[in-house]
């Protein structure tokens, strides 16, 4: 993952009114914390942050005055429409210290089992990995083209970038191709209908009638 420089500015504004004015001026409020140091309140130009996000960067050099701090974008808060960034959280990182972080999974191809009526079950949408900050991948690609019905891909079968490991159980299923539930239910429901027969009526000659007399 590339390390781009992002210009940030210290802010002293607090409270909802101050933050609204800041956003109206084209800035996004942010906070920087971690490495056992005091949190710093920051503001970032919205256009600068948007450019960073478009490039898919999560690791960045935050430039504040004459200092530069390597940081990881930890969280983003969006508006109700999911379009505008309202707040950003950054955590300081030591470039020599291994991080544990979740990376998005990108499934590549169409599983051949789908042609046979299979259903692709994506068990994981992101993968927890451990690596140095400078080796954080943007995504983990998982090819699924060769998966047939009844087959799956486990963590141990993933091809991770150099220097990246996964702490999960190696037998954890990442993706599987299963028989479609709807198809199974229809087939199961069709069996009783085909095997159903008229109920057998047993007439007992010694059954008493309503007057208590045997027929």
C-alpha positions in Angstrom: 0.0 0.0 0.0 1.4 3.4 -1.0 2.0 6.1 1.6 0.7 9.4 0.3 1.1 12.6 2.2 -2.1 14.3 3.5 -2.0 17.8 4.7 -3.9 18.3 8.0 -4.5 21.2 10.3 -4.9 21.4 14.1 -8.3 22.5 15.3 -9.6 23.9 18.6 -13.2 24.0 17.6 -15.5 21.8 19.7 -19.2 21.3 19.9 -21.8 20.7 17.2 -22.1 24.4 16.1 -18.4 24.7 15.6 -18.2 21.5 13.7 -21.1 22.5 11.4 -19.2 25.8 10.6 -16.1 23.8 9.9 -17.9 21.5 7.5 -19.6 24.4 5.8 -16.1 25.8 5.1 -15.1 22.6 3.2 -13.3 20.8 6.0 -13.8 17.4 7.6 -13.2 17.1 11.4 -10.8 14.3 12.4 -8.9 12.9 15.3 -5.5 11.3 15.6 -4.7 9.0 18.4 -2.6 6.0 19.4 1.0 5.0 20.4 0.2 6.0 24.0 0.1 9.7 23.1 -2.6 12.3 23.6 -5.2 12.5 20.9 -5.0 15.5 18.5 -8.1 17.2 17.0 -7.6 17.8 13.3 -9.3 19.2 10.3 -8.8 18.1 6.7 -9.9 19.7 3.4 -12.7 17.6 2.1 -11.3 17.5 -1.4 -7.9 16.2 -0.1 -9.6 13.4 1.9 -11.8 12.5 -1.0 -8.7 12.2 -3.3 -7.1 9.8 -0.7 -10.2 7.7 -0.6 -10.5 7.5 -4.4 -7.0 6.0 -4.5 -8.0 3.4 -2.0 -5.3 4.4 0.5 -5.6 3.6 4.2 -2.0 4.2 5.2 -1.0 7.9 4.9 1.6 10.4 6.1 -0.2 13.1 8.0 1.6 16.4 7.5 0.9 18.8 10.5 3.0 22.0 10.5 6.6 20.8 10.2 5.9 17.2 11.4 4.9 14.1 9.5 3.2 11.1 11.2 2.5 7.8 9.6 -1.1 6.9 10.3 -3.8 4.4 9.5 -7.3 5.5 8.5 -9.3 3.6 11.1 -12.9 4.8 10.7 -15.1 7.1 8.7 -18.5 8.5 9.6 -20.9 9.3 6.8 -24.1 11.2 6.5 -27.5 9.4 6.3 -27.1 9.0 2.6 -23.7 7.4 2.9 -22.2 10.1 0.5 -20.6 12.8 2.6 -17.8 12.1 5.1 -18.7 13.7 8.5 -15.7 12.6 10.5 -12.5 10.6 10.2 -10.4 8.7 12.7 -6.7 8.1 12.3 -4.4 6.0 14.5 -0.7 6.6 14.7 1.4 3.6 13.6 5.0 2.5 14.1 6.3 1.4 10.7 8.4 -1.3 12.4 5.5 -2.7 14.4 3.2 -5.4 13.0 -0.4 -4.5 12.7 -3.6 -6.6 12.8 -6.1 -5.2 10.4 -9.2 -6.4 8.3 -8.8 -6.2 4.6 -11.7 -6.3 2.0 -12.0 -9.5 0.0 -12.5 -9.3 -3.8 -14.0 -12.5 -5.3 -12.8 -13.0 -8.9 -14.7 -14.9 -11.6 -17.9 -16.9 -11.7 -17.9 -20.3 -10.0 -18.5 -23.1 -12.5 -20.8 -24.7 -10.0 -23.3 -22.0 -10.6 -24.1 -23.5 -14.0 -25.1 -26.7 -12.2 -27.5 -24.8 -10.0 -25.1 -24.1 -7.2 -25.2 -21.1 -4.9 -22.0 -19.2 -4.1 -21.8 -18.6 -0.3 -19.4 -15.8 0.5 -18.6 -16.6 4.2 -16.2 -13.7 4.6 -16.4 -10.2 3.1 -13.1 -9.2 4.7 -10.0 -11.0 6.0 -8.1 -10.3 9.2 -4.4 -10.1 8.5 -1.1 -9.3 10.2 1.7 -7.3 8.5 3.9 -4.3 8.8 2.1 -1.0 8.0 4.0 -0.6 4.7 2.8 -4.0 3.5 -1.0 -3.5 4.0 -2.7 -4.7 0.8 -5.7 -2.8 -0.5 -7.7 -6.0 -1.0 -7.3 -9.8 -1.0 -8.3 -11.4 -4.3 -9.9 -14.9 -4.1 -10.4 -16.6 -7.5 -13.6 -18.8 -7.5 -13.8 -19.9 -11.2 -12.8 -23.5 -10.5 -15.3 -24.0 -7.6 -17.9 -26.7 -8.3 -20.9 -27.6 -6.2 -19.8 -29.0 -2.8 -16.3 -27.4 -3.0 -14.9 -24.5 -0.9 -11.8 -22.4 -0.3 -10.2 -22.3 3.1 -7.9 -19.7 4.7 -5.0 -22.1 4.2 -5.5 -22.0 0.4 -5.4 -18.3 0.1 -2.4 -16.7 -1.7 -1.5 -13.7 0.5 1.0 -11.1 -0.5 4.6 -11.4 0.8 4.9 -10.4 4.4 1.1 -10.8 5.0 -0.2 -13.6 7.3 -3.7 -14.5 8.5 -4.2 -15.3 12.2 -7.5 -17.2 11.6 -7.9 -21.0 11.8 -6.5 -22.4 8.5 -9.6 -24.5 8.1 -11.9 -21.5 8.2 -14.1 -21.5 5.1 -13.8 -18.3 3.0 -16.3 -19.2 0.2 -18.2 -22.3 -0.7 -20.6 -23.5 -3.5 -23.6 -25.2 -2.2 -26.9 -26.6 -3.5 -29.5 -23.9 -3.7 -31.8 -24.0 -0.7 -34.9 -23.3 -2.8 -34.1 -26.2 -5.1 -33.7 -28.6 -2.2 -36.9 -27.5 -0.6 -38.9 -27.9 -3.8 -37.5 -31.4 -4.3 -38.2 -32.4 -0.7 -41.7 -31.0 -1.0 -42.4 -32.9 -4.2 -41.6 -36.3 -2.7 -44.6 -36.5 -0.2 -46.9 -35.3 -3.0 -45.8 -38.1 -5.3 -46.0 -40.7 -2.6 -49.3 -39.5 -1.1 -52.2 -42.0 -1.4 -55.8 -42.1 -0.5 -56.2 -42.8 3.3 -57.3 -46.3 4.0 -60.8 -46.6 5.5 -61.3 -49.4 7.9 -64.9 -50.5 8.5 -65.4 -52.4 11.6 -68.4 -54.7 11.7 -68.6 -54.7 15.4 -68.7 -50.9 15.8 -71.8 -49.8 17.9 -74.2 -47.5 16.2 -75.5 -44.3 17.8 -78.1 -46.3 19.8 -75.4 -48.4 21.3 -76.3 -51.5 19.2 -73.7 -53.4 17.1 -74.2 -53.4 13.3 
